[in-house]
Amino acid sequence: MVASVIPLAHMSGSDVALSIALGVGLAAAVGLRVFLPMLVMSVAAGSGHLALASGFAWLATPAALVMLSVATLLEILAYYLPGVDNLLDALATPAAIIAGTVVSAAVMTDLPPVVKWSTAVIAGGGAAGLTQGLTTLLRAKSTLATGGLGNPLLASVEAGGALLLSLLALAAPLLAAAVAALCCWAAARLARRLWRGKSPPPLAGSGR
């Protein structure tokens, strides 16, 4: 019996790797700010510096550029409002996973749909979700430690990080993917540390 193989037409192994790395890097940036990386993609695609997969040409349209610009501005400003930033974290997690999947699929050109969407959901959505989870945990710790006074600084770091990571993904996809992997590792490590810190102490007089 001959196993069926899904052909990756028009792309070499290195092209596939760069395409996936680009998608993962942009998805990780989405975990920091949902709309800013999509705005960067829209500008890059509209200026001819980024090729989009079939079905995602709308990202390069003037209408998308205007809508993403407004959404980006509102999202950035909202994170500087006390109380609203924590509420946005709760809403942004599912939105980041969906957006991370979309931006990953948008830059994986010439891949078969089943390969593209499987990779986008697992790698792109996963990277966005973990990065968003990291920022949510950090904001919660900042709120408890500073009463929310340190949150604006964290918001500035997140917005700057989203912009830099998006630009890095376009310029050096493999390096951006490595940064994304580091963010995911930090998120998993911080979550495990917080989980251990919440575990109840052993009962007095209990056996070994």
Phi and psi restraints in degrees (value plus and minus 20) as a CYANA .aco file:
   2 VAL   PHI    -115.8   -75.8
   2 VAL   PSI     103.2   143.2
   3 ALA   PHI     -90.3   -50.3
   3 ALA   PSI     118.2   158.2
   4 SER   PHI     -99.5   -59.5
   4 SER   PSI     119.4   159.4
   5 VAL   PHI    -142.7  -102.7
   5 VAL   PSI     113.0   153.0
   6 ILE   PHI    -100.7   -60.7
   6 ILE   PSI      96.5   136.5
   7 PRO   PHI     -92.3   -52.3
   7 PRO   PSI     116.4   156.4
   8 LEU   PHI    -119.9   -79.9
   8 LEU   PSI      59.8    99.8
   9 ALA   PHI     -86.7   -46.7
   9 ALA   PSI     122.9   162.9
  10 HIS   PHI      48.6    88.6
  10 HIS   PSI     -13.5    26.5
  11 MET   PHI    -151.9  -111.9
  11 MET   PSI     113.8   153.8
  12 SER   PHI    -103.4   -63.4
  12 SER   PSI     153.1   193.1
  13 GLY   PHI     -80.1   -40.1
  13 GLY   PSI     -59.6   -19.6
  14 SER   PHI     -88.2   -48.2
  14 SER   PSI     -55.2   -15.2
  15 ASP   PHI     -85.1   -45.1
  15 ASP   PSI     -61.1   -21.1
  16 VAL   PHI     -82.9   -42.9
  16 VAL   PSI     -64.3   -24.3
  17 ALA   PHI     -82.6   -42.6
  17 ALA   PSI     -63.4   -23.4
  18 LEU   PHI     -86.1   -46.1
  18 LEU   PSI     -58.3   -18.3
  19 SER   PHI     -83.2   -43.2
  19 SER   PSI     -64.2   -24.2
  20 ILE   PHI     -87.7   -47.7
  20 ILE   PSI     -62.0   -22.0
  21 ALA   PHI     -81.8   -41.8
  21 ALA   PSI     -60.6   -20.6
  22 LEU   PHI     -81.4   -41.4
  22 LEU   PSI     -64.6   -24.6
  23 GLY   PHI     -83.7   -43.7
  23 GLY   PSI     -61.5   -21.5
  24 VAL   PHI     -87.1   -47.1
  24 VAL   PSI     -61.3   -21.3
  25 GLY   PHI     -81.9   -41.9
  25 GLY   PSI     -65.0   -25.0
  26 LEU   PHI     -86.8   -46.8
  26 LEU   PSI     -57.3   -17.3
  27 ALA   PHI     -84.7   -44.7
  27 ALA   PSI     -60.0   -20.0
  28 ALA   PHI     -83.5   -43.5
  28 ALA   PSI     -56.9   -16.9
  29 ALA   PHI     -85.4   -45.4
  29 ALA   PSI     -55.0   -15.0
  30 VAL   PHI     -81.8   -41.8
  30 VAL   PSI     -51.4   -11.4
  31 GLY   PHI     -86.0   -46.0
  31 GLY   PSI     -41.0    -1.0
  32 LEU   PHI    -107.9   -67.9
  32 LEU   PSI     -63.6   -23.6
  33 ARG   PHI    -167.0  -127.0
  33 ARG   PSI     108.3   148.3
  34 VAL   PHI     -87.8   -47.8
  34 VAL   PSI     -65.5   -25.5
  35 PHE   PHI    -112.6   -72.6
  35 PHE   PSI     -45.4    -5.4
  36 LEU   PHI     -80.3   -40.3
  36 LEU   PSI     -68.1   -28.1
  37 PRO   PHI     -81.9   -41.9
  37 PRO   PSI     -54.6   -14.6
  38 MET   PHI     -87.7   -47.7
  38 MET   PSI     -54.0   -14.0
  39 LEU   PHI     -85.8   -45.8
  39 LEU   PSI     -63.1   -23.1
  40 VAL   PHI     -80.6   -40.6
  40 VAL   PSI     -61.6   -21.6
  41 MET   PHI     -82.4   -42.4
  41 MET   PSI     -62.0   -22.0
  42 SER   PHI     -82.2   -42.2
  42 SER   PSI     -63.8   -23.8
  43 VAL   PHI     -84.7   -44.7
  43 VAL   PSI     -65.6   -25.6
  44 ALA   PHI     -84.6   -44.6
  44 ALA   PSI     -61.7   -21.7
  45 ALA   PHI     -89.3   -49.3
  45 ALA   PSI     -60.5   -20.5
  46 GLY   PHI     -85.5   -45.5
  46 GLY   PSI     -49.6    -9.6
  47 SER   PHI    -111.4   -71.4
  47 SER   PSI     -19.1    20.9
  48 GLY   PHI      65.4   105.4
  48 GLY   PSI      -7.9    32.1
  49 HIS   PHI    -116.6   -76.6
  49 HIS   PSI     -21.6    18.4
  50 LEU   PHI    -162.6  -122.6
  50 LEU   PSI     106.0   146.0
  51 ALA   PHI    -108.5   -68.5
  51 ALA   PSI     113.9   153.9
  52 LEU   PHI    -127.8   -87.8
  52 LEU   PSI     128.0   168.0
  53 ALA   PHI     -89.3   -49.3
  53 ALA   PSI     142.4   182.4
  54 SER   PHI     -79.6   -39.6
  54 SER   PSI     113.7   153.7
  55 GLY   PHI      76.7   116.7
  55 GLY   PSI     -25.5    14.5
  56 PHE   PHI    -137.5   -97.5
  56 PHE   PSI      -2.8    37.2
  57 ALA   PHI     -83.0   -43.0
  57 ALA   PSI     -41.7    -1.7
  58 TRP   PHI     -80.7   -40.7
  58 TRP   PSI     -45.2    -5.2
  59 LEU   PHI     -84.1   -44.1
  59 LEU   PSI     -44.3    -4.3
  60 ALA   PHI    -114.1   -74.1
  60 ALA   PSI     -16.0    24.0
  61 THR   PHI    -101.7   -61.7
  61 THR   PSI     133.0   173.0
  62 PRO   PHI     -78.5   -38.5
  62 PRO   PSI     -55.4   -15.4
  63 ALA   PHI     -83.7   -43.7
  63 ALA   PSI     -62.9   -22.9
  64 ALA   PHI     -84.7   -44.7
  64 ALA   PSI     -58.7   -18.7
  65 LEU   PHI     -81.5   -41.5
  65 LEU   PSI     -63.4   -23.4
  66 VAL   PHI     -86.8   -46.8
  66 VAL   PSI     -67.2   -27.2
  67 MET   PHI     -84.0   -44.0
  67 MET   PSI     -61.5   -21.5
  68 LEU   PHI     -89.7   -49.7
  68 LEU   PSI     -53.0   -13.0
  69 SER   PHI     -83.6   -43.6
  69 SER   PSI     -66.3   -26.3
  70 VAL   PHI     -85.1   -45.1
  70 VAL   PSI     -65.5   -25.5
  71 ALA   PHI     -82.5   -42.5
  71 ALA   PSI     -59.5   -19.5
  72 THR   PHI     -84.0   -44.0
  72 THR   PSI     -65.2   -25.2
  73 LEU   PHI     -82.2   -42.2
  73 LEU   PSI     -65.3   -25.3
  74 LEU   PHI     -85.1   -45.1
  74 LEU   PSI     -60.0   -20.0
  75 GLU   PHI     -84.9   -44.9
  75 GLU   PSI     -63.8   -23.8
  76 ILE   PHI     -83.6   -43.6
  76 ILE   PSI     -66.2   -26.2
  77 LEU   PHI     -85.4   -45.4
  77 LEU   PSI     -56.6   -16.6
  78 ALA   PHI     -83.3   -43.3
  78 ALA   PSI     -51.3   -11.3
  79 TYR   PHI     -92.7   -52.7
  79 TYR   PSI     -27.1    12.9
  80 TYR   PHI    -115.9   -75.9
  80 TYR   PSI     -19.6    20.4
  81 LEU   PHI    -113.0   -73.0
  81 LEU   PSI     102.9   142.9
  82 PRO   PHI     -78.2   -38.2
  82 PRO   PSI     113.9   153.9
  83 GLY   PHI      66.7   106.7
  83 GLY   PSI     -60.8   -20.8
  84 VAL   PHI     -88.1   -48.1
  84 VAL   PSI     -53.9   -13.9
  85 ASP   PHI     -82.9   -42.9
  85 ASP   PSI     -62.3   -22.3
  86 ASN   PHI     -87.5   -47.5
  86 ASN   PSI     -56.2   -16.2
  87 LEU   PHI     -85.5   -45.5
  87 LEU   PSI     -61.0   -21.0
  88 LEU   PHI     -82.8   -42.8
  88 LEU   PSI     -54.5   -14.5
  89 ASP   PHI     -79.7   -39.7
  89 ASP   PSI     -61.0   -21.0
  90 ALA   PHI     -85.8   -45.8
  90 ALA   PSI     -56.6   -16.6
  91 LEU   PHI    -101.8   -61.8
  91 LEU   PSI     -49.2    -9.2
  92 ALA   PHI     -96.2   -56.2
  92 ALA   PSI     -43.3    -3.3
  93 THR   PHI     -81.2   -41.2
  93 THR   PSI     -74.7   -34.7
  94 PRO   PHI     -85.2   -45.2
  94 PRO   PSI     -55.4   -15.4
  95 ALA   PHI     -84.3   -44.3
  95 ALA   PSI     -58.3   -18.3
  96 ALA   PHI     -86.8   -46.8
  96 ALA   PSI     -58.7   -18.7
  97 ILE   PHI     -84.2   -44.2
  97 ILE   PSI     -63.5   -23.5
  98 ILE   PHI     -86.2   -46.2
  98 ILE   PSI     -66.8   -26.8
  99 ALA   PHI     -85.7   -45.7
  99 ALA   PSI     -57.1   -17.1
 100 GLY   PHI     -82.7   -42.7
 100 GLY   PSI     -58.9   -18.9
 101 THR   PHI     -84.8   -44.8
 101 THR   PSI     -62.6   -22.6
 102 VAL   PHI     -86.5   -46.5
 102 VAL   PSI     -67.9   -27.9
 103 VAL   PHI     -86.3   -46.3
 103 VAL   PSI     -53.3   -13.3
 104 SER   PHI     -85.3   -45.3
 104 SER   PSI     -67.1   -27.1
 105 ALA   PHI     -84.2   -44.2
 105 ALA   PSI     -52.5   -12.5
 106 ALA   PHI     -85.6   -45.6
 106 ALA   PSI     -47.5    -7.5
 107 VAL   PHI    -125.2   -85.2
 107 VAL   PSI     -21.3    18.7
 108 MET   PHI    -109.9   -69.9
 108 MET   PSI      61.1   101.1
 109 THR   PHI    -100.0   -60.0
 109 THR   PSI     129.1   169.1
 110 ASP   PHI      42.4    82.4
 110 ASP   PSI      -1.9    38.1
 111 LEU   PHI    -115.9   -75.9
 111 LEU   PSI     125.1   165.1
 112 PRO   PHI     -78.2   -38.2
 112 PRO   PSI     123.5   163.5
 113 PRO   PHI     -72.1   -32.1
 113 PRO   PSI     -62.7   -22.7
 114 VAL   PHI     -85.5   -45.5
 114 VAL   PSI     -57.0   -17.0
 115 VAL   PHI     -91.4   -51.4
 115 VAL   PSI     -65.0   -25.0
 116 LYS   PHI     -81.3   -41.3
 116 LYS   PSI     -69.7   -29.7
 117 TRP   PHI     -94.7   -54.7
 117 TRP   PSI     -52.9   -12.9
 118 SER   PHI     -83.8   -43.8
 118 SER   PSI     -65.1   -25.1
 119 THR   PHI     -86.9   -46.9
 119 THR   PSI     -59.9   -19.9
 120 ALA   PHI     -84.3   -44.3
 120 ALA   PSI     -62.4   -22.4
 121 VAL   PHI     -87.4   -47.4
 121 VAL   PSI     -66.6   -26.6
 122 ILE   PHI     -94.4   -54.4
 122 ILE   PSI     -74.6   -34.6
 123 ALA   PHI    -100.0   -60.0
 123 ALA   PSI     -70.3   -30.3
 124 GLY   PHI     -89.1   -49.1
 124 GLY   PSI     -73.7   -33.7
 125 GLY   PHI     -83.3   -43.3
 125 GLY   PSI     -57.7   -17.7
 126 GLY   PHI     -84.8   -44.8
 126 GLY   PSI     -64.7   -24.7
 127 ALA   PHI     -83.2   -43.2
 127 ALA   PSI     -63.0   -23.0
 128 ALA   PHI     -84.3   -44.3
 128 ALA   PSI     -62.4   -22.4
 129 GLY   PHI     -84.9   -44.9
 129 GLY   PSI     -61.5   -21.5
 130 LEU   PHI     -89.8   -49.8
 130 LEU   PSI     -60.7   -20.7
 131 THR   PHI     -84.6   -44.6
 131 THR   PSI     -62.8   -22.8
 132 GLN   PHI     -83.1   -43.1
 132 GLN   PSI     -58.9   -18.9
 133 GLY   PHI     -81.9   -41.9
 133 GLY   PSI     -58.0   -18.0
 134 LEU   PHI     -83.3   -43.3
 134 LEU   PSI     -65.3   -25.3
 135 THR   PHI     -86.7   -46.7
 135 THR   PSI     -54.9   -14.9
 136 THR   PHI     -84.5   -44.5
 136 THR   PSI     -63.5   -23.5
 137 LEU   PHI     -85.3   -45.3
 137 LEU   PSI     -62.2   -22.2
 138 LEU   PHI     -85.3   -45.3
 138 LEU   PSI     -58.5   -18.5
 139 ARG   PHI     -88.5   -48.5
 139 ARG   PSI     -58.0   -18.0
 140 ALA   PHI     -82.8   -42.8
 140 ALA   PSI     -62.8   -22.8
 141 LYS   PHI     -85.9   -45.9
 141 LYS   PSI     -58.7   -18.7
 142 SER   PHI     -85.4   -45.4
 142 SER   PSI     -59.5   -19.5
 143 THR   PHI     -84.0   -44.0
 143 THR   PSI     -62.4   -22.4
 144 LEU   PHI     -89.9   -49.9
 144 LEU   PSI     -60.1   -20.1
 145 ALA   PHI     -98.5   -58.5
 145 ALA   PSI     -53.6   -13.6
 146 THR   PHI    -138.8   -98.8
 146 THR   PSI     -17.0    23.0
 147 GLY   PHI      47.9    87.9
 147 GLY   PSI       0.5    40.5
 148 GLY   PHI      74.0   114.0
 148 GLY   PSI     -27.0    13.0
 149 LEU   PHI     -88.9   -48.9
 149 LEU   PSI     -47.1    -7.1
 150 GLY   PHI    -107.8   -67.8
 150 GLY   PSI     -25.1    14.9
 151 ASN   PHI     -85.1   -45.1
 151 ASN   PSI     -58.9   -18.9
 152 PRO   PHI     -80.4   -40.4
 152 PRO   PSI     -57.1   -17.1
 153 LEU   PHI     -84.5   -44.5
 153 LEU   PSI     -62.6   -22.6
 154 LEU   PHI     -83.3   -43.3
 154 LEU   PSI     -59.0   -19.0
 155 ALA   PHI     -82.4   -42.4
 155 ALA   PSI     -59.4   -19.4
 156 SER   PHI     -85.8   -45.8
 156 SER   PSI     -61.7   -21.7
 157 VAL   PHI     -83.4   -43.4
 157 VAL   PSI     -61.2   -21.2
 158 GLU   PHI     -83.9   -43.9
 158 GLU   PSI     -66.5   -26.5
 159 ALA   PHI     -84.2   -44.2
 159 ALA   PSI     -63.8   -23.8
 160 GLY   PHI     -83.5   -43.5
 160 GLY   PSI     -60.3   -20.3
 161 GLY   PHI     -84.5   -44.5
 161 GLY   PSI     -59.3   -19.3
 162 ALA   PHI     -83.1   -43.1
 162 ALA   PSI     -61.8   -21.8
 163 LEU   PHI     -86.7   -46.7
 163 LEU   PSI     -68.4   -28.4
 164 LEU   PHI     -84.2   -44.2
 164 LEU   PSI     -61.2   -21.2
 165 LEU   PHI     -87.9   -47.9
 165 LEU   PSI     -55.9   -15.9
 166 SER   PHI     -84.8   -44.8
 166 SER   PSI     -65.4   -25.4
 167 LEU   PHI     -86.5   -46.5
 167 LEU   PSI     -57.6   -17.6
 168 LEU   PHI     -84.8   -44.8
 168 LEU   PSI     -58.2   -18.2
 169 ALA   PHI     -82.0   -42.0
 169 ALA   PSI     -57.6   -17.6
 170 LEU   PHI     -92.4   -52.4
 170 LEU   PSI     -55.7   -15.7
 171 ALA   PHI    -107.2   -67.2
 171 ALA   PSI     -59.6   -19.6
 172 ALA   PHI    -162.7  -122.7
 172 ALA   PSI      60.6   100.6
 173 PRO   PHI     -76.7   -36.7
 173 PRO   PSI     -60.9   -20.9
 174 LEU   PHI     -85.9   -45.9
 174 LEU   PSI     -59.3   -19.3
 175 LEU   PHI     -86.9   -46.9
 175 LEU   PSI     -59.5   -19.5
 176 ALA   PHI     -84.3   -44.3
 176 ALA   PSI     -58.9   -18.9
 177 ALA   PHI     -84.9   -44.9
 177 ALA   PSI     -55.9   -15.9
 178 ALA   PHI     -85.9   -45.9
 178 ALA   PSI     -60.8   -20.8
 179 VAL   PHI     -83.6   -43.6
 179 VAL   PSI     -60.6   -20.6
 180 ALA   PHI     -81.9   -41.9
 180 ALA   PSI     -62.1   -22.1
 181 ALA   PHI     -82.4   -42.4
 181 ALA   PSI     -58.3   -18.3
 182 LEU   PHI     -84.7   -44.7
 182 LEU   PSI     -60.6   -20.6
 183 CYS   PHI     -84.5   -44.5
 183 CYS   PSI     -61.2   -21.2
 184 CYS   PHI     -84.7   -44.7
 184 CYS   PSI     -60.1   -20.1
 185 TRP   PHI     -83.6   -43.6
 185 TRP   PSI     -62.8   -22.8
 186 ALA   PHI     -84.6   -44.6
 186 ALA   PSI     -58.9   -18.9
 187 ALA   PHI     -83.4   -43.4
 187 ALA   PSI     -65.0   -25.0
 188 ALA   PHI     -84.8   -44.8
 188 ALA   PSI     -59.8   -19.8
 189 ARG   PHI     -87.4   -47.4
 189 ARG   PSI     -63.2   -23.2
 190 LEU   PHI     -87.0   -47.0
 190 LEU   PSI     -61.2   -21.2
 191 ALA   PHI     -82.5   -42.5
 191 ALA   PSI     -60.6   -20.6
 192 ARG   PHI     -86.6   -46.6
 192 ARG   PSI     -58.3   -18.3
 193 ARG   PHI     -86.4   -46.4
 193 ARG   PSI     -62.1   -22.1
 194 LEU   PHI     -87.0   -47.0
 194 LEU   PSI     -56.5   -16.5
 195 TRP   PHI     -84.5   -44.5
 195 TRP   PSI     -62.4   -22.4
 196 ARG   PHI     -85.8   -45.8
 196 ARG   PSI     -55.5   -15.5
 197 GLY   PHI     -88.1   -48.1
 197 GLY   PSI     -44.2    -4.2
 198 LYS   PHI    -111.0   -71.0
 198 LYS   PSI     -28.8    11.2
 199 SER   PHI     -87.8   -47.8
 199 SER   PSI     117.9   157.9
 200 PRO   PHI     -87.9   -47.9
 200 PRO   PSI     126.6   166.6
 201 PRO   PHI     -90.6   -50.6
 201 PRO   PSI     136.6   176.6
 202 PRO   PHI     -84.4   -44.4
 202 PRO   PSI     125.1   165.1
 203 LEU   PHI     -87.4   -47.4
 203 LEU   PSI     121.9   161.9
 204 ALA   PHI     -84.2   -44.2
 204 ALA   PSI     116.7   156.7
 205 GLY   PHI      63.5   103.5
 205 GLY   PSI     -18.2    21.8
 206 SER   PHI     -93.9   -53.9
 206 SER   PSI     137.6   177.6
 207 GLY   PHI     -91.6   -51.6
 207 GLY   PSI     148.8   188.8
